[in-house]
Amino acid sequence: MKAGNTATRIIVSVFAIPIIIAVSYFGKAYFLLFVCVIALAAFREFCQIAEKKNSFVNKPFGYAAVIYFILNSYYPIWDVYSSVLVLIFILLLVELFRKNNSAVSNLSATSLGVFYVGFFMSSLIGIREMFIDPFYQRGGYLIISIMAAIWICDSAAYFGGTALGKHKLFRRVSPNKSWEGAIFGFVFAILTMLLAKEIVLQFLPFNLIILIGLTVGVFGQIGDLIESLFKRDAHIKDSSSIIPGHGGVLDRFDSLLYSAPIIFLLLKYFY
């Protein structure tokens, strides 16, 4: 990583992290708006990746469906089964009148983008809104702790892999990542969650803290590999250049995107 790029990453992080922490802590409309903006930007980047492979995502439908899933997590209107049923029905019907390349390819890309970004991202709202007054701030502490675990996991994997990496983790998808780096990330994800329990997550049982740490350490890194798979298939380095020094929104939130649904289910069934 070049020195100039590293400096840019640090400067952006110094400004962005306090904002993310603040909206996570206060929750409600602030966090809802944050998740909507992130999801729309991530979906846009996914559309650009799909177009590199000549798949034309139905963007109006996709943007609307992404927002619907997120808003429905905050203001529940329909159950998940009914929502998915209606959305797929509409998507198939609309594609009947489109004339962009392969219908199968377009439908597949649109569906994947909506569920991968919109449905997965809506889990963040589910986690944040799981705790009600007078314990509403617990959701904020949990979101902040999860994000901290992901950030520290990524940093530990990078620096650990740079210093000690010898065995390639998944050469076909991400040739620079190593098993040594992945192990560093895994360990530090768990340690971060254990530290968070001592500071702000005393209300969560120890076994759930460990499970969340394991999820970040394993599935967070898998989420990064999945996004790398998309980019490698499309022959691009970053999902976009919207965040100076960091690449795209998908590049920054891929681990959270893949971890959030699992953490939501852990909380739902084990808390």
N, C-alpha and C positions, 0 to 999 in steps of 0.2 A: 504494500500500500504506500503510495507516494506521500511525502511529508505535507504537501499542500492540501491534498485530499483529506489527510488525517486531521489537519487543522480545521478544515471546513466542517467535517463530521462533528468535531468537538463543539464548535461554535453553534451549529444548528441544534445539537443535543442540549446545550446549556439553555437555549431559549425554549425548545420544544418540551423537554421533560417536565419542567414546572407547570406548564399549561396542561399537559396530559394528567399530571397528578391532581391538579386543581379540579378539572372537570370530572375526574373519577371520584374525587372526594365528595363534591357537592351533588353529583348525580342528577337525577330528574332530567329537566329539559336540556341542561348543559351537556350531560353525558349522552343523551339521546341524539342531540345535534352532532356531537363529535363522532359518534358511531355512524350516523347517516353520511356525513361528509367522507369519512374514511372508506366506507363501503362503496359509495358512488365512485370515488377515485379509483379504488381497487378494481371495481367492475369495468371501468373504462379501460384500465390497463389490460385486464383480461381480454377484452374485446380486441384490443390492438394485437395482442399475442395470437389470438384465434385468426385474425385477418392475415397474419403472416403465413398461415397454413391454408389460406383460401376458404376459411369458414366465416360466414357473415352472420354475426350475432344479431338477433332482433333487439336493437338497443332500446327503443321506446318501451317495449314490453319488459326487457331486462331491468332497466332502471326502475320502472314502476314495481316490478316484483321484488327487487332487492329492498326498496323502501317499505313495501308492504310487510315483508317478513320482519323487519326491524320494528316498525310501528306496531305490528300485531303482538310483538313480545312485550311492548310497553303498555298498549291499550288492547288487551285481548278481545278480538271480535269473533274469530272462528278458531276451531281446533285445527291442529296441524294437518290431520288427514283431509278435512274438507278444503283447507287452503291449497294443499298440493293438488288435489283432484281438480279443483276449479282452474288453477293456474296452468296445469298441463293441458286441460281441455281448451283453454283460450289460446295457448301457444300453438297447438296443433291446428286449430282453426285459422289463426292468422297466417301461419306458414303456407297455407293453401293458396294464399293470394300474393305471396312473394315470389320473385323470379331471380333470386341471387344464388347462382351455383347449385350445389347439392342440397336438397331439402334435409336429407338425413344428417349431413355434416352441420348444417345450420342449426337444426333442432338440437343436436347433441351438444354443440358449443354453447348455445343459449341456455339450455337446461343446466349444464355443468357450471357455467358462470353464475347463474342465479343461486344454485344450491351451494356451491363452493364459497361464494362471497356472501350473498344475502342471508341464506339459511344459517351458515356457520357463524357469521358475524352477529346474527340476532341472539346467539347464545350469550354474548357479552351483556346484553340488556337483561337477559334472564338471570345471570349471575348478580349483576348490580342491583336488580330489583327484588332479589330473593328475600332480603331482610327488610322488614317494615318497622315503622316507628314503635317503640323508642330506640330500636336498634338499627335504624336505617344506615348509619355510617359504617356499619360492619361490612356492607357490600362494597363501599368505597375502599376500605382498608384491604379487602380481599383482592379487588381488581388491581390496586396499586402493587400489592405483593406479587401477584401473578406476573404483571408486567416487569417488575424488578427481577424476578426469577428468570424471565425470558431474556432480558437485557444482559444479565450477569452470565447466564448460560451461553449466550452468543459470544460474549467477550472472552469467557474462559475457554471456549472451544477454539476461538481464533488464536489466542495467545498460546494456549497449550499445544495446539496443533502446529503453530509456527515454530515453537521451541523444540518439541519432541516428536512431531508427527513423522512417522516412517511407513506406516501401513495404511494404504488407501481405503477409505470407507466405502465409497461407491463411485469408482472411477468413471463409469459410463455417464453418470449424471452430474457429478461435481468432483472433478479430478483433484482439486486442491484440499478437499476435506479428508481428514484422517481419523482412524479409530482412536488414536491417542487424544486428539482434540475433542472428539465426541464424548469420550469418557470424562475428560475435564469438565465439559459442559454439563454432563449428567450429574456429576458429583456436586458441582456448585449450584445447580438448580435445587437440589434437595437441601443443601446447606442454607441457601437463601430462604427457603420456605421455613426451615427450622428456626432461623433467626427471626423471621417475620412472626412466627408463633410467639416467641418470647416478647416481642415488642408490641404488636397490634392484633394478633390473631389468637389470643388466648381462648376465645370462645369456640374454636374448632378443635376437635379431638386430635390426638397425636397421629392416629392411623390415617385420618383424612389428610392431614398435612403432608405426610409421607406420600400418599397416593397422588396428591396434587404435584408435589415435587417430582415424582416419577413421571407423571404425565408431561410436565414441561420438559424434563430431561430427555425423554424418549420421543414422544409425539411432537413436541415442539421442533426438535431437530429433523424429524421425518417431514414435518410441514415445510421446512426449509428445503429439503431434498425434492419434495413434490413440486414446489415452485421452480426450483432449478431444472427439473425435468421439462416443465413447460417452456422455459426460456431456451434451454438447449435445443429442444425440438424446433423452436422458432428461430434459432440462430441469433439470439440477442444476449447481451451481457446483463442489462438491467431491464426491469419491467417498464421504467420510464426514467426521466431525469428531473422529476418534479421536486424532489427533496435534495437540495445541494449536498453533495458529498455522500449521500445515502442511496441514491437511485430512486426507485419508485415506492409507492405506498405498499404494493404487494411485497416488495423486497423487505420492507421494515415490519410488516405485520403478518407475514406468512406463518411464522411459528405460533403466534397468538390465534390466528385464524383456525389452525388445525387443532390446537389445544383446547380452546374455549368450549366446544361442544362436549368434549369428554369430561372436562371439569364441571360443567353444568350438570351432566348426568351423575357424576360422583356426588355432588352436593344434593341433588334431588333424591337419590336413593340411599345415601349413607349418612346424611346429616340429620 
